[in-house]
Amino acid sequence: MLLCRVTGSTVATVRAGGVGGARLLVVRQEGGDPALSFVAVDAVGAGAGDLVLVAQGSAARIPDATASVPTDATIVGIVDEASHDPGG
């Protein structure tokens, strides 16, 4: 899983089957290059500015909300608090 920040949303009125009404949010990995943002399916009701957990690959399709969605990135949690000790 990746720790990411929601930076925006994406609107796609024409979608492949299975994507349906899924919300598509733009996220960027925390501490990562802002130019490397990507789109993730929102399974938890996240919003702009939220710190979120993003599952990728086959794990992105495990939640019930995305079981039939052709996605490789799903927001699976909104982070309440995170701490990091870069030294160890």
HTML snippet that shows the backbone in 3Dmol.js (N, CA, C, O; Angstrom):
<script src="https://3Dmol.org/build/3Dmol-min.js"></script>
<div id="view" style="width:600px;height:400px;position:relative"></div>
<script>
const pdb = `
ATOM      1  N   MET A   1       0.831  -1.181   0.000  1.00  0.00           N
ATOM      2  CA  MET A   1       0.000   0.000   0.000  1.00  0.00           C
ATOM      3  C   MET A   1       0.873   1.241   0.000  1.00  0.00           C
ATOM      4  O   MET A   1       2.001   1.245   0.493  1.00  0.00           O
ATOM      5  N   LEU A   2       0.310   2.286  -0.569  1.00  0.00           N
ATOM      6  CA  LEU A   2       1.000   3.570  -0.612  1.00  0.00           C
ATOM      7  C   LEU A   2       0.268   4.579   0.250  1.00  0.00           C
ATOM      8  O   LEU A   2      -0.960   4.559   0.341  1.00  0.00           O
ATOM      9  N   LEU A   3       1.029   5.465   0.886  1.00  0.00           N
ATOM     10  CA  LEU A   3       0.466   6.590   1.613  1.00  0.00           C
ATOM     11  C   LEU A   3       0.422   7.754   0.637  1.00  0.00           C
ATOM     12  O   LEU A   3       1.464   8.203   0.160  1.00  0.00           O
ATOM     13  N   CYS A   4      -0.777   8.248   0.337  1.00  0.00           N
ATOM     14  CA  CYS A   4      -0.952   9.267  -0.697  1.00  0.00           C
ATOM     15  C   CYS A   4      -1.812  10.414  -0.204  1.00  0.00           C
ATOM     16  O   CYS A   4      -2.515  10.303   0.800  1.00  0.00           O
ATOM     17  N   ARG A   5      -1.742  11.521  -0.936  1.00  0.00           N
ATOM     18  CA  ARG A   5      -2.581  12.694  -0.682  1.00  0.00           C
ATOM     19  C   ARG A   5      -3.511  12.872  -1.881  1.00  0.00           C
ATOM     20  O   ARG A   5      -3.068  12.810  -3.028  1.00  0.00           O
ATOM     21  N   VAL A   6      -4.806  13.094  -1.613  1.00  0.00           N
ATOM     22  CA  VAL A   6      -5.761  13.370  -2.688  1.00  0.00           C
ATOM     23  C   VAL A   6      -5.544  14.811  -3.139  1.00  0.00           C
ATOM     24  O   VAL A   6      -5.622  15.741  -2.337  1.00  0.00           O
ATOM     25  N   THR A   7      -5.271  14.985  -4.428  1.00  0.00           N
ATOM     26  CA  THR A   7      -4.981  16.317  -4.949  1.00  0.00           C
ATOM     27  C   THR A   7      -6.044  16.825  -5.912  1.00  0.00           C
ATOM     28  O   THR A   7      -5.999  17.984  -6.324  1.00  0.00           O
ATOM     29  N   GLY A   8      -6.997  15.977  -6.276  1.00  0.00           N
ATOM     30  CA  GLY A   8      -8.034  16.417  -7.202  1.00  0.00           C
ATOM     31  C   GLY A   8      -8.951  15.275  -7.585  1.00  0.00           C
ATOM     32  O   GLY A   8      -8.929  14.205  -6.977  1.00  0.00           O
ATOM     33  N   SER A   9      -9.754  15.522  -8.600  1.00  0.00           N
ATOM     34  CA  SER A   9     -10.678  14.493  -9.077  1.00  0.00           C
ATOM     35  C   SER A   9     -10.625  14.429 -10.597  1.00  0.00           C
ATOM     36  O   SER A   9     -10.076  15.315 -11.253  1.00  0.00           O
ATOM     37  N   THR A  10     -11.200  13.373 -11.139  1.00  0.00           N
ATOM     38  CA  THR A  10     -11.224  13.164 -12.577  1.00  0.00           C
ATOM     39  C   THR A  10     -12.661  12.888 -12.999  1.00  0.00           C
ATOM     40  O   THR A  10     -13.378  12.139 -12.335  1.00  0.00           O
ATOM     41  N   VAL A  11     -13.073  13.492 -14.095  1.00  0.00           N
ATOM     42  CA  VAL A  11     -14.406  13.250 -14.640  1.00  0.00           C
ATOM     43  C   VAL A  11     -14.240  12.534 -15.969  1.00  0.00           C
ATOM     44  O   VAL A  11     -13.543  13.018 -16.861  1.00  0.00           O
ATOM     45  N   ALA A  12     -14.886  11.378 -16.101  1.00  0.00           N
ATOM     46  CA  ALA A  12     -14.867  10.617 -17.349  1.00  0.00           C
ATOM     47  C   ALA A  12     -16.298  10.163 -17.610  1.00  0.00           C
ATOM     48  O   ALA A  12     -16.770   9.215 -16.983  1.00  0.00           O
ATOM     49  N   THR A  13     -16.983  10.820 -18.515  1.00  0.00           N
ATOM     50  CA  THR A  13     -18.379  10.475 -18.762  1.00  0.00           C
ATOM     51  C   THR A  13     -18.524   9.211 -19.600  1.00  0.00           C
ATOM     52  O   THR A  13     -19.552   8.539 -19.529  1.00  0.00           O
ATOM     53  N   VAL A  14     -17.521   8.883 -20.383  1.00  0.00           N
ATOM     54  CA  VAL A  14     -17.535   7.645 -21.153  1.00  0.00           C
ATOM     55  C   VAL A  14     -16.534   6.709 -20.482  1.00  0.00           C
ATOM     56  O   VAL A  14     -15.342   7.008 -20.405  1.00  0.00           O
ATOM     57  N   ARG A  15     -17.041   5.561 -19.992  1.00  0.00           N
ATOM     58  CA  ARG A  15     -16.198   4.631 -19.232  1.00  0.00           C
ATOM     59  C   ARG A  15     -16.398   3.201 -19.704  1.00  0.00           C
ATOM     60  O   ARG A  15     -17.447   2.854 -20.246  1.00  0.00           O
ATOM     61  N   ALA A  16     -15.398   2.393 -19.495  1.00  0.00           N
ATOM     62  CA  ALA A  16     -15.486   0.958 -19.794  1.00  0.00           C
ATOM     63  C   ALA A  16     -16.469   0.301 -18.834  1.00  0.00           C
ATOM     64  O   ALA A  16     -16.710   0.795 -17.733  1.00  0.00           O
ATOM     65  N   GLY A  17     -17.026  -0.816 -19.269  1.00  0.00           N
ATOM     66  CA  GLY A  17     -17.925  -1.564 -18.407  1.00  0.00           C
ATOM     67  C   GLY A  17     -17.258  -1.907 -17.087  1.00  0.00           C
ATOM     68  O   GLY A  17     -16.067  -2.217 -17.043  1.00  0.00           O
ATOM     69  N   GLY A  18     -18.029  -1.849 -16.020  1.00  0.00           N
ATOM     70  CA  GLY A  18     -17.496  -2.158 -14.702  1.00  0.00           C
ATOM     71  C   GLY A  18     -17.070  -0.926 -13.932  1.00  0.00           C
ATOM     72  O   GLY A  18     -17.129  -0.925 -12.702  1.00  0.00           O
ATOM     73  N   VAL A  19     -16.643   0.125 -14.615  1.00  0.00           N
ATOM     74  CA  VAL A  19     -16.207   1.334 -13.910  1.00  0.00           C
ATOM     75  C   VAL A  19     -17.432   2.069 -13.366  1.00  0.00           C
ATOM     76  O   VAL A  19     -17.378   2.660 -12.287  1.00  0.00           O
ATOM     77  N   GLY A  20     -18.540   2.031 -14.121  1.00  0.00           N
ATOM     78  CA  GLY A  20     -19.812   2.573 -13.653  1.00  0.00           C
ATOM     79  C   GLY A  20     -19.703   3.917 -12.975  1.00  0.00           C
ATOM     80  O   GLY A  20     -19.116   4.852 -13.519  1.00  0.00           O
ATOM     81  N   GLY A  21     -20.274   4.014 -11.777  1.00  0.00           N
ATOM     82  CA  GLY A  21     -20.313   5.267 -11.049  1.00  0.00           C
ATOM     83  C   GLY A  21     -19.169   5.461 -10.073  1.00  0.00           C
ATOM     84  O   GLY A  21     -19.264   6.311  -9.187  1.00  0.00           O
ATOM     85  N   ALA A  22     -18.105   4.710 -10.203  1.00  0.00           N
ATOM     86  CA  ALA A  22     -16.982   4.835  -9.278  1.00  0.00           C
ATOM     87  C   ALA A  22     -16.378   6.239  -9.326  1.00  0.00           C
ATOM     88  O   ALA A  22     -16.180   6.796 -10.406  1.00  0.00           O
ATOM     89  N   ARG A  23     -16.088   6.806  -8.158  1.00  0.00           N
ATOM     90  CA  ARG A  23     -15.426   8.107  -8.102  1.00  0.00           C
ATOM     91  C   ARG A  23     -13.951   7.907  -8.401  1.00  0.00           C
ATOM     92  O   ARG A  23     -13.317   6.983  -7.891  1.00  0.00           O
ATOM     93  N   LEU A  24     -13.421   8.780  -9.230  1.00  0.00           N
ATOM     94  CA  LEU A  24     -12.012   8.709  -9.640  1.00  0.00           C
ATOM     95  C   LEU A  24     -11.283   9.928  -9.075  1.00  0.00           C
ATOM     96  O   LEU A  24     -11.596  11.062  -9.437  1.00  0.00           O
ATOM     97  N   LEU A  25     -10.321   9.700  -8.198  1.00  0.00           N
ATOM     98  CA  LEU A  25      -9.593  10.790  -7.563  1.00  0.00           C
ATOM     99  C   LEU A  25      -8.131  10.782  -7.985  1.00  0.00           C
ATOM    100  O   LEU A  25      -7.540   9.724  -8.202  1.00  0.00           O
ATOM    101  N   VAL A  26      -7.564  11.959  -8.097  1.00  0.00           N
ATOM    102  CA  VAL A  26      -6.144  12.103  -8.408  1.00  0.00           C
ATOM    103  C   VAL A  26      -5.387  12.096  -7.093  1.00  0.00           C
ATOM    104  O   VAL A  26      -5.712  12.853  -6.178  1.00  0.00           O
ATOM    105  N   VAL A  27      -4.369  11.235  -6.997  1.00  0.00           N
ATOM    106  CA  VAL A  27      -3.563  11.138  -5.784  1.00  0.00           C
ATOM    107  C   VAL A  27      -2.081  11.230  -6.126  1.00  0.00           C
ATOM    108  O   VAL A  27      -1.661  10.992  -7.258  1.00  0.00           O
ATOM    109  N   ARG A  28      -1.310  11.584  -5.108  1.00  0.00           N
ATOM    110  CA  ARG A  28       0.146  11.656  -5.254  1.00  0.00           C
ATOM    111  C   ARG A  28       0.743  11.020  -4.014  1.00  0.00           C
ATOM    112  O   ARG A  28       0.296  11.285  -2.898  1.00  0.00           O
ATOM    113  N   GLN A  29       1.747  10.186  -4.203  1.00  0.00           N
ATOM    114  CA  GLN A  29       2.400   9.541  -3.069  1.00  0.00           C
ATOM    115  C   GLN A  29       3.030  10.601  -2.182  1.00  0.00           C
ATOM    116  O   GLN A  29       3.696  11.511  -2.675  1.00  0.00           O
ATOM    117  N   GLU A  30       2.823  10.488  -0.870  1.00  0.00           N
ATOM    118  CA  GLU A  30       3.393  11.445   0.074  1.00  0.00           C
ATOM    119  C   GLU A  30       4.907  11.463  -0.067  1.00  0.00           C
ATOM    120  O   GLU A  30       5.556  10.417  -0.079  1.00  0.00           O
ATOM    121  N   GLY A  31       5.452  12.649  -0.173  1.00  0.00           N
ATOM    122  CA  GLY A  31       6.887  12.795  -0.323  1.00  0.00           C
ATOM    123  C   GLY A  31       7.383  12.522  -1.727  1.00  0.00           C
ATOM    124  O   GLY A  31       8.580  12.624  -1.997  1.00  0.00           O
ATOM    125  N   GLY A  32       6.479  12.177  -2.616  1.00  0.00           N
ATOM    126  CA  GLY A  32       6.861  11.841  -3.987  1.00  0.00           C
ATOM    127  C   GLY A  32       6.845  13.048  -4.904  1.00  0.00           C
ATOM    128  O   GLY A  32       6.456  14.146  -4.504  1.00  0.00           O
ATOM    129  N   ASP A  33       7.259  12.838  -6.099  1.00  0.00           N
ATOM    130  CA  ASP A  33       7.299  13.864  -7.133  1.00  0.00           C
ATOM    131  C   ASP A  33       5.867  14.242  -7.526  1.00  0.00           C
ATOM    132  O   ASP A  33       5.109  13.370  -7.950  1.00  0.00           O
ATOM    133  N   PRO A  34       5.473  15.520  -7.397  1.00  0.00           N
ATOM    134  CA  PRO A  34       4.118  15.937  -7.759  1.00  0.00           C
ATOM    135  C   PRO A  34       3.758  15.620  -9.211  1.00  0.00           C
ATOM    136  O   PRO A  34       2.578  15.492  -9.538  1.00  0.00           O
ATOM    137  N   ALA A  35       4.750  15.494 -10.075  1.00  0.00           N
ATOM    138  CA  ALA A  35       4.488  15.179 -11.480  1.00  0.00           C
ATOM    139  C   ALA A  35       4.059  13.722 -11.665  1.00  0.00           C
ATOM    140  O   ALA A  35       3.595  13.347 -12.742  1.00  0.00           O
ATOM    141  N   LEU A  36       4.207  12.904 -10.631  1.00  0.00           N
ATOM    142  CA  LEU A  36       3.876  11.486 -10.735  1.00  0.00           C
ATOM    143  C   LEU A  36       2.531  11.160 -10.091  1.00  0.00           C
ATOM    144  O   LEU A  36       2.371  10.101  -9.485  1.00  0.00           O
ATOM    145  N   SER A  37       1.578  12.056 -10.220  1.00  0.00           N
ATOM    146  CA  SER A  37       0.228  11.808  -9.715  1.00  0.00           C
ATOM    147  C   SER A  37      -0.426  10.714 -10.551  1.00  0.00           C
ATOM    148  O   SER A  37      -0.046  10.486 -11.700  1.00  0.00           O
ATOM    149  N   PHE A  38      -1.417  10.037  -9.962  1.00  0.00           N
ATOM    150  CA  PHE A  38      -2.147   9.012 -10.694  1.00  0.00           C
ATOM    151  C   PHE A  38      -3.591   8.986 -10.224  1.00  0.00           C
ATOM    152  O   PHE A  38      -3.930   9.596  -9.209  1.00  0.00           O
ATOM    153  N   VAL A  39      -4.434   8.288 -10.952  1.00  0.00           N
ATOM    154  CA  VAL A  39      -5.860   8.204 -10.642  1.00  0.00           C
ATOM    155  C   VAL A  39      -6.136   6.910  -9.891  1.00  0.00           C
ATOM    156  O   VAL A  39      -5.642   5.843 -10.255  1.00  0.00           O
ATOM    157  N   ALA A  40      -6.943   7.027  -8.823  1.00  0.00           N
ATOM    158  CA  ALA A  40      -7.335   5.860  -8.032  1.00  0.00           C
ATOM    159  C   ALA A  40      -8.846   5.872  -7.854  1.00  0.00           C
ATOM    160  O   ALA A  40      -9.459   6.933  -7.736  1.00  0.00           O
ATOM    161  N   VAL A  41      -9.442   4.684  -7.835  1.00  0.00           N
ATOM    162  CA  VAL A  41     -10.870   4.547  -7.563  1.00  0.00           C
ATOM    163  C   VAL A  41     -11.077   4.749  -6.064  1.00  0.00           C
ATOM    164  O   VAL A  41     -10.356   4.169  -5.252  1.00  0.00           O
ATOM    165  N   ASP A  42     -12.059   5.568  -5.697  1.00  0.00           N
ATOM    166  CA  ASP A  42     -12.342   5.852  -4.291  1.00  0.00           C
ATOM    167  C   ASP A  42     -13.370   4.864  -3.752  1.00  0.00           C
ATOM    168  O   ASP A  42     -14.515   4.848  -4.202  1.00  0.00           O
ATOM    169  N   ALA A  43     -12.959   4.040  -2.786  1.00  0.00           N
ATOM    170  CA  ALA A  43     -13.867   3.062  -2.192  1.00  0.00           C
ATOM    171  C   ALA A  43     -14.328   3.473  -0.799  1.00  0.00           C
ATOM    172  O   ALA A  43     -15.084   2.741  -0.160  1.00  0.00           O
ATOM    173  N   VAL A  44     -13.876   4.649  -0.313  1.00  0.00           N
ATOM    174  CA  VAL A  44     -14.154   5.013   1.083  1.00  0.00           C
ATOM    175  C   VAL A  44     -14.730   6.411   1.281  1.00  0.00           C
ATOM    176  O   VAL A  44     -15.002   6.790   2.421  1.00  0.00           O
ATOM    177  N   GLY A  45     -14.925   7.186   0.231  1.00  0.00           N
ATOM    178  CA  GLY A  45     -15.476   8.526   0.382  1.00  0.00           C
ATOM    179  C   GLY A  45     -14.447   9.587   0.721  1.00  0.00           C
ATOM    180  O   GLY A  45     -14.749  10.524   1.460  1.00  0.00           O
ATOM    181  N   ALA A  46     -13.248   9.457   0.199  1.00  0.00           N
ATOM    182  CA  ALA A  46     -12.182  10.431   0.449  1.00  0.00           C
ATOM    183  C   ALA A  46     -12.466  11.729  -0.300  1.00  0.00           C
ATOM    184  O   ALA A  46     -13.288  11.771  -1.215  1.00  0.00           O
ATOM    185  N   GLY A  47     -11.769  12.784   0.108  1.00  0.00           N
ATOM    186  CA  GLY A  47     -11.945  14.068  -0.546  1.00  0.00           C
ATOM    187  C   GLY A  47     -10.619  14.781  -0.711  1.00  0.00           C
ATOM    188  O   GLY A  47      -9.584  14.310  -0.241  1.00  0.00           O
ATOM    189  N   ALA A  48     -10.658  15.915  -1.379  1.00  0.00           N
ATOM    190  CA  ALA A  48      -9.448  16.694  -1.645  1.00  0.00           C
ATOM    191  C   ALA A  48      -8.710  17.007  -0.344  1.00  0.00           C
ATOM    192  O   ALA A  48      -9.308  17.427   0.646  1.00  0.00           O
ATOM    193  N   GLY A  49      -7.403  16.793  -0.377  1.00  0.00           N
ATOM    194  CA  GLY A  49      -6.555  17.070   0.775  1.00  0.00           C
ATOM    195  C   GLY A  49      -6.407  15.924   1.748  1.00  0.00           C
ATOM    196  O   GLY A  49      -5.519  15.958   2.600  1.00  0.00           O
ATOM    197  N   ASP A  50      -7.258  14.900   1.648  1.00  0.00           N
ATOM    198  CA  ASP A  50      -7.172  13.761   2.576  1.00  0.00           C
ATOM    199  C   ASP A  50      -5.896  12.967   2.363  1.00  0.00           C
ATOM    200  O   ASP A  50      -5.425  12.811   1.237  1.00  0.00           O
ATOM    201  N   LEU A  51      -5.348  12.471   3.458  1.00  0.00           N
ATOM    202  CA  LEU A  51      -4.242  11.522   3.428  1.00  0.00           C
ATOM    203  C   LEU A  51      -4.875  10.144   3.387  1.00  0.00           C
ATOM    204  O   LEU A  51      -5.688   9.815   4.251  1.00  0.00           O
ATOM    205  N   VAL A  52      -4.518   9.330   2.398  1.00  0.00           N
ATOM    206  CA  VAL A  52      -5.210   8.067   2.170  1.00  0.00           C
ATOM    207  C   VAL A  52      -4.232   6.911   1.978  1.00  0.00           C
ATOM    208  O   VAL A  52      -3.050   7.111   1.700  1.00  0.00           O
ATOM    209  N   LEU A  53      -4.758   5.699   2.135  1.00  0.00           N
ATOM    210  CA  LEU A  53      -4.031   4.474   1.818  1.00  0.00           C
ATOM    211  C   LEU A  53      -4.527   3.981   0.470  1.00  0.00           C
ATOM    212  O   LEU A  53      -5.732   3.878   0.244  1.00  0.00           O
ATOM    213  N   VAL A  54      -3.597   3.679  -0.424  1.00  0.00           N
ATOM    214  CA  VAL A  54      -3.946   3.220  -1.766  1.00  0.00           C
ATOM    215  C   VAL A  54      -3.384   1.818  -1.977  1.00  0.00           C
ATOM    216  O   VAL A  54      -2.181   1.592  -1.846  1.00  0.00           O
ATOM    217  N   ALA A  55      -4.279   0.874  -2.307  1.00  0.00           N
ATOM    218  CA  ALA A  55      -3.871  -0.477  -2.677  1.00  0.00           C
ATOM    219  C   ALA A  55      -3.683  -0.499  -4.185  1.00  0.00           C
ATOM    220  O   ALA A  55      -4.448   0.122  -4.924  1.00  0.00           O
ATOM    221  N   GLN A  56      -2.657  -1.219  -4.639  1.00  0.00           N
ATOM    222  CA  GLN A  56      -2.382  -1.294  -6.073  1.00  0.00           C
ATOM    223  C   GLN A  56      -2.351  -2.739  -6.545  1.00  0.00           C
ATOM    224  O   GLN A  56      -2.281  -3.674  -5.747  1.00  0.00           O
ATOM    225  N   GLY A  57      -2.404  -2.894  -7.852  1.00  0.00           N
ATOM    226  CA  GLY A  57      -2.343  -4.214  -8.455  1.00  0.00           C
ATOM    227  C   GLY A  57      -3.603  -5.014  -8.179  1.00  0.00           C
ATOM    228  O   GLY A  57      -4.689  -4.444  -8.068  1.00  0.00           O
ATOM    229  N   SER A  58      -3.471  -6.327  -8.067  1.00  0.00           N
ATOM    230  CA  SER A  58      -4.646  -7.178  -7.861  1.00  0.00           C
ATOM    231  C   SER A  58      -5.333  -6.878  -6.535  1.00  0.00           C
ATOM    232  O   SER A  58      -6.539  -7.095  -6.414  1.00  0.00           O
ATOM    233  N   ALA A  59      -4.605  -6.386  -5.537  1.00  0.00           N
ATOM    234  CA  ALA A  59      -5.206  -6.028  -4.249  1.00  0.00           C
ATOM    235  C   ALA A  59      -6.204  -4.885  -4.387  1.00  0.00           C
ATOM    236  O   ALA A  59      -7.084  -4.736  -3.540  1.00  0.00           O
ATOM    237  N   ALA A  60      -6.086  -4.081  -5.429  1.00  0.00           N
ATOM    238  CA  ALA A  60      -6.992  -2.956  -5.642  1.00  0.00           C
ATOM    239  C   ALA A  60      -8.402  -3.416  -5.989  1.00  0.00           C
ATOM    240  O   ALA A  60      -9.344  -2.630  -5.897  1.00  0.00           O
ATOM    241  N   ARG A  61      -8.563  -4.676  -6.385  1.00  0.00           N
ATOM    242  CA  ARG A  61      -9.879  -5.184  -6.762  1.00  0.00           C
ATOM    243  C   ARG A  61     -10.500  -6.068  -5.687  1.00  0.00           C
ATOM    244  O   ARG A  61     -11.557  -6.657  -5.914  1.00  0.00           O
ATOM    245  N   ILE A  62      -9.869  -6.171  -4.527  1.00  0.00           N
ATOM    246  CA  ILE A  62     -10.397  -7.015  -3.458  1.00  0.00           C
ATOM    247  C   ILE A  62     -11.584  -6.396  -2.724  1.00  0.00           C
ATOM    248  O   ILE A  62     -12.535  -7.118  -2.423  1.00  0.00           O
ATOM    249  N   PRO A  63     -11.580  -5.072  -2.414  1.00  0.00           N
ATOM    250  CA  PRO A  63     -12.752  -4.514  -1.716  1.00  0.00           C
ATOM    251  C   PRO A  63     -14.043  -4.741  -2.500  1.00  0.00           C
ATOM    252  O   PRO A  63     -14.038  -4.727  -3.731  1.00  0.00           O
ATOM    253  N   ASP A  64     -15.146  -4.950  -1.786  1.00  0.00           N
ATOM    254  CA  ASP A  64     -16.437  -5.180  -2.444  1.00  0.00           C
ATOM    255  C   ASP A  64     -16.770  -4.084  -3.447  1.00  0.00           C
ATOM    256  O   ASP A  64     -17.324  -4.363  -4.511  1.00  0.00           O
ATOM    257  N   ALA A  65     -16.435  -2.839  -3.116  1.00  0.00           N
ATOM    258  CA  ALA A  65     -16.778  -1.706  -3.980  1.00  0.00           C
ATOM    259  C   ALA A  65     -16.062  -1.744  -5.324  1.00  0.00           C
ATOM    260  O   ALA A  65     -16.508  -1.103  -6.276  1.00  0.00           O
ATOM    261  N   THR A  66     -14.956  -2.486  -5.418  1.00  0.00           N
ATOM    262  CA  THR A  66     -14.185  -2.509  -6.662  1.00  0.00           C
ATOM    263  C   THR A  66     -13.985  -3.911  -7.220  1.00  0.00           C
ATOM    264  O   THR A  66     -13.144  -4.114  -8.095  1.00  0.00           O
ATOM    265  N   ALA A  67     -14.739  -4.866  -6.731  1.00  0.00           N
ATOM    266  CA  ALA A  67     -14.553  -6.260  -7.152  1.00  0.00           C
ATOM    267  C   ALA A  67     -14.686  -6.450  -8.659  1.00  0.00           C
ATOM    268  O   ALA A  67     -14.003  -7.298  -9.232  1.00  0.00           O
ATOM    269  N   SER A  68     -15.551  -5.677  -9.309  1.00  0.00           N
ATOM    270  CA  SER A  68     -15.733  -5.831 -10.752  1.00  0.00           C
ATOM    271  C   SER A  68     -15.216  -4.634 -11.538  1.00  0.00           C
ATOM    272  O   SER A  68     -15.522  -4.491 -12.722  1.00  0.00           O
ATOM    273  N   VAL A  69     -14.440  -3.778 -10.894  1.00  0.00           N
ATOM    274  CA  VAL A  69     -13.922  -2.573 -11.542  1.00  0.00           C
ATOM    275  C   VAL A  69     -12.521  -2.844 -12.098  1.00  0.00           C
ATOM    276  O   VAL A  69     -11.665  -3.353 -11.374  1.00  0.00           O
ATOM    277  N   PRO A  70     -12.274  -2.517 -13.356  1.00  0.00           N
ATOM    278  CA  PRO A  70     -10.938  -2.722 -13.923  1.00  0.00           C
ATOM    279  C   PRO A  70      -9.983  -1.622 -13.452  1.00  0.00           C
ATOM    280  O   PRO A  70      -9.716  -0.663 -14.176  1.00  0.00           O
ATOM    281  N   THR A  71      -9.476  -1.779 -12.227  1.00  0.00           N
ATOM    282  CA  THR A  71      -8.603  -0.772 -11.633  1.00  0.00           C
ATOM    283  C   THR A  71      -7.309  -1.398 -11.143  1.00  0.00           C
ATOM    284  O   THR A  71      -7.265  -2.584 -10.814  1.00  0.00           O
ATOM    285  N   ASP A  72      -6.261  -0.596 -11.098  1.00  0.00           N
ATOM    286  CA  ASP A  72      -5.015  -1.061 -10.494  1.00  0.00           C
ATOM    287  C   ASP A  72      -4.614  -0.163  -9.325  1.00  0.00           C
ATOM    288  O   ASP A  72      -3.508  -0.287  -8.798  1.00  0.00           O
ATOM    289  N   ALA A  73      -5.518   0.749  -8.913  1.00  0.00           N
ATOM    290  CA  ALA A  73      -5.277   1.601  -7.746  1.00  0.00           C
ATOM    291  C   ALA A  73      -6.620   1.945  -7.108  1.00  0.00           C
ATOM    292  O   ALA A  73      -7.500   2.505  -7.761  1.00  0.00           O
ATOM    293  N   THR A  74      -6.773   1.602  -5.813  1.00  0.00           N
ATOM    294  CA  THR A  74      -8.006   1.869  -5.087  1.00  0.00           C
ATOM    295  C   THR A  74      -7.687   2.497  -3.743  1.00  0.00           C
ATOM    296  O   THR A  74      -6.816   2.022  -3.013  1.00  0.00           O
ATOM    297  N   ILE A  75      -8.404   3.578  -3.419  1.00  0.00           N
ATOM    298  CA  ILE A  75      -8.269   4.186  -2.091  1.00  0.00           C
ATOM    299  C   ILE A  75      -9.048   3.299  -1.135  1.00  0.00           C
ATOM    300  O   ILE A  75     -10.260   3.138  -1.277  1.00  0.00           O
ATOM    301  N   VAL A  76      -8.343   2.717  -0.147  1.00  0.00           N
ATOM    302  CA  VAL A  76      -8.963   1.764   0.769  1.00  0.00           C
ATOM    303  C   VAL A  76      -9.049   2.280   2.197  1.00  0.00           C
ATOM    304  O   VAL A  76      -9.621   1.608   3.055  1.00  0.00           O
ATOM    305  N   GLY A  77      -8.495   3.455   2.475  1.00  0.00           N
ATOM    306  CA  GLY A  77      -8.564   3.998   3.817  1.00  0.00           C
ATOM    307  C   GLY A  77      -8.230   5.479   3.853  1.00  0.00           C
ATOM    308  O   GLY A  77      -7.425   5.970   3.062  1.00  0.00           O
ATOM    309  N   ILE A  78      -8.867   6.187   4.792  1.00  0.00           N
ATOM    310  CA  ILE A  78      -8.534   7.586   5.054  1.00  0.00           C
ATOM    311  C   ILE A  78      -7.736   7.590   6.355  1.00  0.00           C
ATOM    312  O   ILE A  78      -8.201   7.089   7.379  1.00  0.00           O
ATOM    313  N   VAL A  79      -6.545   8.150   6.309  1.00  0.00           N
ATOM    314  CA  VAL A  79      -5.623   8.114   7.445  1.00  0.00           C
ATOM    315  C   VAL A  79      -5.982   9.200   8.458  1.00  0.00           C
ATOM    316  O   VAL A  79      -6.120  10.372   8.107  1.00  0.00           O
ATOM    317  N   ASP A  80      -6.130   8.795   9.713  1.00  0.00           N
ATOM    318  CA  ASP A  80      -6.400   9.740  10.795  1.00  0.00           C
ATOM    319  C   ASP A  80      -5.099  10.361  11.295  1.00  0.00           C
ATOM    320  O   ASP A  80      -5.044  11.551  11.606  1.00  0.00           O
ATOM    321  N   GLU A  81      -4.059   9.543  11.367  1.00  0.00           N
ATOM    322  CA  GLU A  81      -2.782  10.007  11.885  1.00  0.00           C
ATOM    323  C   GLU A  81      -1.677   9.109  11.357  1.00  0.00           C
ATOM    324  O   GLU A  81      -1.854   7.896  11.240  1.00  0.00           O
ATOM    325  N   ALA A  82      -0.537   9.708  11.040  1.00  0.00           N
ATOM    326  CA  ALA A  82       0.605   8.928  10.582  1.00  0.00           C
ATOM    327  C   ALA A  82       1.873   9.547  11.161  1.00  0.00           C
ATOM    328  O   ALA A  82       1.983  10.769  11.264  1.00  0.00           O
ATOM    329  N   SER A  83       2.816   8.709  11.532  1.00  0.00           N
ATOM    330  CA  SER A  83       4.114   9.214  12.001  1.00  0.00           C
ATOM    331  C   SER A  83       5.187   8.426  11.300  1.00  0.00           C
ATOM    332  O   SER A  83       4.982   7.287  10.882  1.00  0.00           O
ATOM    333  N   HIS A  84       6.337   9.054  11.179  1.00  0.00           N
ATOM    334  CA  HIS A  84       7.426   8.451  10.417  1.00  0.00           C
ATOM    335  C   HIS A  84       8.749   8.876  11.031  1.00  0.00           C
ATOM    336  O   HIS A  84       8.969  10.063  11.273  1.00  0.00           O
ATOM    337  N   ASP A  85       9.624   7.927  11.282  1.00  0.00           N
ATOM    338  CA  ASP A  85      10.962   8.220  11.784  1.00  0.00           C
ATOM    339  C   ASP A  85      11.945   7.896  10.674  1.00  0.00           C
ATOM    340  O   ASP A  85      12.322   6.738  10.495  1.00  0.00           O
ATOM    341  N   PRO A  86      12.369   8.925   9.917  1.00  0.00           N
ATOM    342  CA  PRO A  86      13.247   8.658   8.776  1.00  0.00           C
ATOM    343  C   PRO A  86      14.586   8.055   9.164  1.00  0.00           C
ATOM    344  O   PRO A  86      15.298   7.540   8.303  1.00  0.00           O
ATOM    345  N   GLY A  87      14.942   8.108  10.430  1.00  0.00           N
ATOM    346  CA  GLY A  87      16.226   7.567  10.858  1.00  0.00           C
ATOM    347  C   GLY A  87      16.174   6.112  11.269  1.00  0.00           C
ATOM    348  O   GLY A  87      17.212   5.509  11.544  1.00  0.00           O
ATOM    349  N   GLY A  88      14.989   5.542  11.316  1.00  0.00           N
ATOM    350  CA  GLY A  88      15.050   4.163  11.700  1.00  0.00           C
ATOM    351  C   GLY A  88      13.833   3.442  11.913  1.00  0.00           C
ATOM    352  O   GLY A  88      13.867   2.256  12.243  1.00  0.00           O
TER     353      GLY A  88
END
`;
const viewer = $3Dmol.createViewer("view");
viewer.addModel(pdb, "pdb");
viewer.setStyle({}, {cartoon: {color: "spectrum"}});
viewer.zoomTo();
viewer.render();
</script>
